[in-house]
């Protein structure tokens, strides 16, 4: 959620200031969007991987 919020914020800033401003600012914002997207993908991969599911399945309390 945190990285998604950062990506959306940067995309909105790019859209708001398009055509005006420093090109270096747009490059930095674009880099931040790419980084946040990669972080989202890594977190999703880690949370949805078979090893993670197996780990949490083995840790469930049994009645």
N, CA, C and O atoms as a GROMACS GRO file, in nm:
protein
  252
    1UNK      N    1   0.082  -0.118   0.000
    1UNK     CA    2   0.000   0.000   0.000
    1UNK      C    3   0.087   0.126   0.000
    1UNK      O    4   0.058   0.222  -0.071
    2UNK      N    5   0.193   0.124   0.080
    2UNK     CA    6   0.281   0.240   0.090
    2UNK      C    7   0.344   0.273  -0.045
    2UNK      O    8   0.343   0.389  -0.088
    3UNK      N    9   0.398   0.171  -0.114
    3UNK     CA   10   0.464   0.196  -0.242
    3UNK      C   11   0.364   0.235  -0.349
    3UNK      O   12   0.396   0.315  -0.438
    4UNK      N   13   0.244   0.180  -0.343
    4UNK     CA   14   0.140   0.218  -0.437
    4UNK      C   15   0.101   0.364  -0.423
    4UNK      O   16   0.080   0.434  -0.522
    5UNK      N   17   0.092   0.409  -0.299
    5UNK     CA   18   0.060   0.549  -0.274
    5UNK      C   19   0.169   0.640  -0.327
    5UNK      O   20   0.140   0.744  -0.386
    6UNK      N   21   0.294   0.601  -0.308
    6UNK     CA   22   0.405   0.681  -0.361
    6UNK      C   23   0.403   0.686  -0.514
    6UNK      O   24   0.425   0.792  -0.573
    7UNK      N   25   0.376   0.573  -0.577
    7UNK     CA   26   0.371   0.569  -0.723
    7UNK      C   27   0.259   0.658  -0.775
    7UNK      O   28   0.280   0.734  -0.870
    8UNK      N   29   0.142   0.650  -0.715
    8UNK     CA   30   0.028   0.732  -0.759
    8UNK      C   31   0.058   0.880  -0.738
    8UNK      O   32   0.027   0.962  -0.823
    9UNK      N   33   0.118   0.914  -0.624
    9UNK     CA   34   0.152   1.053  -0.596
    9UNK      C   35   0.248   1.107  -0.702
    9UNK      O   36   0.229   1.218  -0.751
   10UNK      N   37   0.350   1.030  -0.737
   10UNK     CA   38   0.446   1.074  -0.837
   10UNK      C   39   0.383   1.086  -0.976
   10UNK      O   40   0.414   1.178  -1.051
   11UNK      N   41   0.294   0.994  -1.010
   11UNK     CA   42   0.226   1.000  -1.140
   11UNK      C   43   0.138   1.125  -1.147
   11UNK      O   44   0.135   1.193  -1.250
   12UNK      N   45   0.069   1.156  -1.039
   12UNK     CA   46  -0.014   1.276  -1.036
   12UNK      C   47   0.069   1.403  -1.047
   12UNK      O   48   0.028   1.499  -1.112
   13UNK      N   49   0.186   1.404  -0.983
   13UNK     CA   50   0.274   1.520  -0.995
   13UNK      C   51   0.324   1.538  -1.138
   13UNK      O   52   0.332   1.649  -1.189
   14UNK      N   53   0.358   1.426  -1.203
   14UNK     CA   54   0.402   1.433  -1.342
   14UNK      C   55   0.290   1.489  -1.429
   14UNK      O   56   0.314   1.575  -1.514
   15UNK      N   57   0.168   1.440  -1.408
   15UNK     CA   58   0.054   1.487  -1.489
   15UNK      C   59   0.023   1.635  -1.462
   15UNK      O   60  -0.011   1.709  -1.554
   16UNK      N   61   0.035   1.676  -1.337
   16UNK     CA   62   0.002   1.815  -1.301
   16UNK      C   63   0.102   1.914  -1.359
   16UNK      O   64   0.064   2.022  -1.404
   17UNK      N   65   0.228   1.879  -1.358
   17UNK     CA   66   0.331   1.973  -1.401
   17UNK      C   67   0.386   1.943  -1.540
   17UNK      O   68   0.492   1.995  -1.576
   18UNK      N   69   0.317   1.862  -1.618
   18UNK     CA   70   0.367   1.832  -1.752
   18UNK      C   71   0.369   1.959  -1.837
   18UNK      O   72   0.274   2.037  -1.836
   19UNK      N   73   0.477   1.976  -1.910
   19UNK     CA   74   0.492   2.094  -1.993
   19UNK      C   75   0.556   2.212  -1.923
   19UNK      O   76   0.605   2.304  -1.989
   20UNK      N   77   0.555   2.211  -1.792
   20UNK     CA   78   0.619   2.318  -1.716
   20UNK      C   79   0.717   2.255  -1.618
   20UNK      O   80   0.696   2.142  -1.572
   21UNK      N   81   0.820   2.325  -1.588
   21UNK     CA   82   0.912   2.274  -1.487
   21UNK      C   83   1.040   2.221  -1.546
   21UNK      O   84   1.062   2.222  -1.667
   22UNK      N   85   1.123   2.176  -1.458
   22UNK     CA   86   1.256   2.128  -1.491
   22UNK      C   87   1.251   1.984  -1.542
   22UNK      O   88   1.188   1.900  -1.478
   23UNK      N   89   1.315   1.955  -1.654
   23UNK     CA   90   1.316   1.817  -1.704
   23UNK      C   91   1.379   1.718  -1.606
   23UNK      O   92   1.343   1.600  -1.604
   24UNK      N   93   1.474   1.766  -1.525
   24UNK     CA   94   1.536   1.677  -1.426
   24UNK      C   95   1.433   1.634  -1.321
   24UNK      O   96   1.440   1.522  -1.269
   25UNK      N   97   1.338   1.723  -1.290
   25UNK     CA   98   1.233   1.687  -1.195
   25UNK      C   99   1.148   1.573  -1.250
   25UNK      O  100   1.114   1.480  -1.176
   26UNK      N  101   1.114   1.579  -1.378
   26UNK     CA  102   1.034   1.473  -1.439
   26UNK      C  103   1.111   1.342  -1.445
   26UNK      O  104   1.054   1.234  -1.428
   27UNK      N  105   1.241   1.351  -1.469
   27UNK     CA  106   1.324   1.230  -1.470
   27UNK      C  107   1.327   1.166  -1.332
   27UNK      O  108   1.318   1.044  -1.320
   28UNK      N  109   1.339   1.248  -1.229
   28UNK     CA  110   1.341   1.196  -1.092
   28UNK      C  111   1.206   1.136  -1.054
   28UNK      O  112   1.200   1.028  -0.994
   29UNK      N  113   1.097   1.204  -1.089
   29UNK     CA  114   0.964   1.151  -1.059
   29UNK      C  115   0.940   1.020  -1.134
   29UNK      O  116   0.884   0.926  -1.078
   30UNK      N  117   0.983   1.015  -1.260
   30UNK     CA  118   0.969   0.892  -1.337
   30UNK      C  119   1.048   0.778  -1.277
   30UNK      O  120   1.001   0.664  -1.272
   31UNK      N  121   1.168   0.808  -1.230
   31UNK     CA  122   1.250   0.706  -1.164
   31UNK      C  123   1.183   0.656  -1.037
   31UNK      O  124   1.187   0.537  -1.006
   32UNK      N  125   1.121   0.748  -0.963
   32UNK     CA  126   1.050   0.709  -0.840
   32UNK      C  127   0.931   0.618  -0.872
   32UNK      O  128   0.904   0.524  -0.798
   33UNK      N  129   0.860   0.647  -0.981
   33UNK     CA  130   0.747   0.562  -1.020
   33UNK      C  131   0.797   0.421  -1.054
   33UNK      O  132   0.738   0.321  -1.011
   34UNK      N  133   0.905   0.413  -1.130
   34UNK     CA  134   0.960   0.282  -1.167
   34UNK      C  135   1.006   0.207  -1.043
   34UNK      O  136   0.978   0.088  -1.028
   35UNK      N  137   1.077   0.275  -0.953
   35UNK     CA  138   1.126   0.210  -0.831
   35UNK      C  139   1.010   0.160  -0.746
   35UNK      O  140   1.014   0.047  -0.696
   36UNK      N  141   0.907   0.242  -0.728
   36UNK     CA  142   0.791   0.200  -0.648
   36UNK      C  143   0.720   0.081  -0.711
   36UNK      O  144   0.676  -0.009  -0.640
   37UNK      N  145   0.710   0.080  -0.843
   37UNK     CA  146   0.646  -0.032  -0.912
   37UNK      C  147   0.726  -0.160  -0.894
   37UNK      O  148   0.669  -0.267  -0.873
   38UNK      N  149   0.858  -0.150  -0.902
   38UNK     CA  150   0.943  -0.268  -0.879
   38UNK      C  151   0.928  -0.318  -0.735
   38UNK      O  152   0.922  -0.438  -0.712
   39UNK      N  153   0.923  -0.226  -0.640
   39UNK     CA  154   0.906  -0.266  -0.500
   39UNK      C  155   0.771  -0.334  -0.477
   39UNK      O  156   0.763  -0.429  -0.400
   40UNK      N  157   0.667  -0.286  -0.543
   40UNK     CA  158   0.536  -0.351  -0.534
   40UNK      C  159   0.544  -0.493  -0.589
   40UNK      O  160   0.493  -0.587  -0.529
   41UNK      N  161   0.609  -0.508  -0.703
   41UNK     CA  162   0.621  -0.640  -0.766
   41UNK      C  163   0.700  -0.736  -0.678
   41UNK      O  164   0.662  -0.852  -0.664
   42UNK      N  165   0.809  -0.690  -0.618
   42UNK     CA  166   0.890  -0.776  -0.531
   42UNK      C  167   0.810  -0.818  -0.408
   42UNK      O  168   0.813  -0.934  -0.368
   43UNK      N  169   0.739  -0.722  -0.348
   43UNK     CA  170   0.658  -0.755  -0.230
   43UNK      C  171   0.547  -0.853  -0.264
   43UNK      O  172   0.521  -0.947  -0.189
   44UNK      N  173   0.480  -0.832  -0.377
   44UNK     CA  174   0.373  -0.924  -0.418
   44UNK      C  175   0.429  -1.062  -0.445
   44UNK      O  176   0.369  -1.162  -0.405
   45UNK      N  177   0.544  -1.069  -0.512
   45UNK     CA  178   0.606  -1.198  -0.540
   45UNK      C  179   0.641  -1.270  -0.410
   45UNK      O  180   0.618  -1.390  -0.396
   46UNK      N  181   0.697  -1.196  -0.315
   46UNK     CA  182   0.736  -1.257  -0.188
   46UNK      C  183   0.615  -1.306  -0.109
   46UNK      O  184   0.618  -1.414  -0.050
   47UNK      N  185   0.509  -1.227  -0.108
   47UNK     CA  186   0.392  -1.264  -0.030
   47UNK      C  187   0.309  -1.375  -0.096
   47UNK      O  188   0.240  -1.450  -0.026
   48UNK      N  189   0.315  -1.386  -0.227
   48UNK     CA  190   0.232  -1.483  -0.298
   48UNK      C  191   0.309  -1.607  -0.342
   48UNK      O  192   0.252  -1.695  -0.408
   49UNK      N  193   0.436  -1.615  -0.308
   49UNK     CA  194   0.515  -1.730  -0.353
   49UNK      C  195   0.472  -1.857  -0.281
   49UNK      O  196   0.415  -1.852  -0.172
   50UNK      N  197   0.501  -1.968  -0.342
   50UNK     CA  198   0.465  -2.098  -0.285
   50UNK      C  199   0.537  -2.123  -0.153
   50UNK      O  200   0.480  -2.182  -0.062
   51UNK      N  201   0.661  -2.079  -0.141
   51UNK     CA  202   0.736  -2.098  -0.016
   51UNK      C  203   0.672  -2.021   0.099
   51UNK      O  204   0.665  -2.072   0.211
   52UNK      N  205   0.624  -1.900   0.072
   52UNK     CA  206   0.560  -1.820   0.176
   52UNK      C  207   0.429  -1.885   0.219
   52UNK      O  208   0.399  -1.893   0.339
   53UNK      N  209   0.352  -1.930   0.122
   53UNK     CA  210   0.225  -1.997   0.154
   53UNK      C  211   0.253  -2.124   0.234
   53UNK      O  212   0.182  -2.151   0.332
   54UNK      N  213   0.353  -2.201   0.196
   54UNK     CA  214   0.387  -2.323   0.269
   54UNK      C  215   0.432  -2.290   0.411
   54UNK      O  216   0.396  -2.360   0.505
   55UNK      N  217   0.510  -2.185   0.427
   55UNK     CA  218   0.558  -2.146   0.560
   55UNK      C  219   0.442  -2.111   0.651
   55UNK      O  220   0.434  -2.161   0.763
   56UNK      N  221   0.352  -2.024   0.604
   56UNK     CA  222   0.241  -1.983   0.688
   56UNK      C  223   0.140  -2.097   0.710
   56UNK      O  224   0.074  -2.101   0.814
   57UNK      N  225   0.128  -2.187   0.614
   57UNK     CA  226   0.039  -2.302   0.632
   57UNK      C  227   0.093  -2.395   0.741
   57UNK      O  228   0.015  -2.455   0.815
   58UNK      N  229   0.223  -2.408   0.751
   58UNK     CA  230   0.283  -2.494   0.852
   58UNK      C  231   0.279  -2.432   0.991
   58UNK      O  232   0.295  -2.502   1.090
   59UNK      N  233   0.257  -2.302   0.998
   59UNK     CA  234   0.256  -2.230   1.127
   59UNK      C  235   0.116  -2.212   1.184
   59UNK      O  236   0.102  -2.154   1.292
   60UNK      N  237   0.014  -2.258   1.115
   60UNK     CA  238  -0.122  -2.241   1.167
   60UNK      C  239  -0.140  -2.324   1.293
   60UNK      O  240  -0.092  -2.437   1.304
   61UNK      N  241  -0.212  -2.264   1.386
   61UNK     CA  242  -0.238  -2.338   1.510
   61UNK      C  243  -0.341  -2.446   1.484
   61UNK      O  244  -0.440  -2.426   1.414
   62UNK      N  245  -0.316  -2.559   1.541
   62UNK     CA  246  -0.406  -2.673   1.524
   62UNK      C  247  -0.490  -2.691   1.650
   62UNK      O  248  -0.438  -2.686   1.761
   63UNK      N  249  -0.621  -2.710   1.632
   63UNK     CA  250  -0.709  -2.724   1.751
   63UNK      C  251  -0.687  -2.852   1.827
   63UNK      O  252  -0.753  -2.876   1.928
   0.00000   0.00000   0.00000
